[in-house]
Amino acid sequence: MKNEEINLLGEIIERLVQSEQENPVVPYLSYDELPEHVDLELTEAGLSDQDWVKSISTLIEHTPKTCTNAFYNQLFGGRHPKAVIGEMLAGLLNNSMYTYKVGGPMIAVEKTLLREIKKRIGYPSSAEGTIATGGSMTNFMAMLMARDRYEPQITETGGGTGLIAYTSDESHYSITKNARFAGIGRQHVRYIPSNDRGEMLPDALREQILEDKRNGLRPFFVNATSGTTVLGAFDPLDVLADICEEQEVWFHIDGAYGGAVMFSDQYRYLLKGMERSDSFSVNAHKMMGVPITCSFILTKHRQALYDSFSYDASYLYQTDQDEINPGKISLQCGRRNDALKFWALWKSIGSDGLRDMVDHQFQLAETARDYVSAHPDYTLYSHAPSVNICFNYKNIPADILCNALYESSTLMVGYGSHRGVRFIRLVTTNAGNTKEDILNFFSRLEGFADKY
Ligand SMILES: *Cc1c(COP(=O)(O)O)cnc(C)c1O
């Protein structure tokens, strides 16, 4: 990095921030129209710095803005500047997080985060964890550890026989995908019904496990969801833990979305019983405003991580003990430093700041829910406490309204469905937003829908 590049970076960031202010939702372009607006072609000769900045800036201008107060489309949003600095530094330093030799103190940064999260879950200090490239992959690691515990020879000889996984009908699709990857098979995933709030029904789980056992099958993995994708619901962990103990099944918590409530004194109760799980996934890139991706997997069973993921590589592990060579418990070989950005944020705002971020999101959700409940043109489908607010406006079909809001550059928001009803899903996961931003969301939506 020379001074010129540092200056170029400053210039590009300025343009990005300006473009976010001018167009919080970028003007809609179809994929086919892109080449007319963005210079995508790669050429024999390179560009001058000036042309390069122009090219990059045009690209940025047309890229969806996920950090503005008009973006509510996914379960992430916003951008904490300290976390972004951490992310950029990780790129500049370019360590790979497999060995202490190459990662140095960054390994300790990661371990510090894992220790703090472990403490909040309530796991013993002997618990272990790592970071993977997202909640889908941390859930995958949990399923693999459970599989390898129930069928240890599978890693050598292949083939699983009658292993059955359980998850609610409201859970994330990664559970099914992972069952395919892990050789469990899609048909060996049981979708346990949930109540109208979107929480798994424990009695139905117990019955299904017992029925499968009677049929000679082998229940091995129960996935509880803490923060479901559509309604933002929290499964009843304590009751599910009872069942898993009684039935001797690995108990995993998919807290990719809502696991972050562990940082809030007020909402931690939603995770009551989490310490009884065998493994726990949590993303810092959803509710915590950390750039994508930053996903943790923790397990009580340190050895399980080694059993499933350790593979000796003499060209790689040449110094230090396993403890500080986290490549030994990783899904990957080379691995980005995803710890630094969260650590940089935490250092800056402290645990108190993390707590405030979570609490603020619930307050924003309350503002939104109150607004929807108080206005007769709206129907509300989600329940407190949740940072997802699901609603319909004047019976306009949710898919049509969401797509029109997007194509008219008004707002970015998505839709979901529960029990056959489709609705708009507003998520208040951008802790940088204010109550006014949320109320503006509704006035923009109404202003658009009423003339549509
Ligand atoms: C987002 C999410 C995931 C997947 O996480 P990625 O980081 O997007 O792979 C898994 N489970 C739940 C409940 C989620 O909300």
The ligand as an ORCA input file, in Angstrom:
! r2SCAN-3c Opt
* xyz 0 1
  C     -28.947    -16.635      8.559
  C     -29.244    -17.913      9.209
  C     -28.467    -19.054      8.939
  C     -27.404    -19.070      7.887
  O     -26.357    -18.222      8.195
  P     -25.393    -17.719      7.023
  O     -24.335    -16.989      7.756
  O     -26.240    -16.868      6.131
  O     -24.903    -18.947      6.316
  C     -28.761    -20.204      9.622
  N     -29.751    -20.238     10.531
  C     -30.528    -19.164     10.811
  C     -31.616    -19.277     11.842
  C     -30.296    -17.965     10.153
  O     -31.064    -16.890     10.406
*
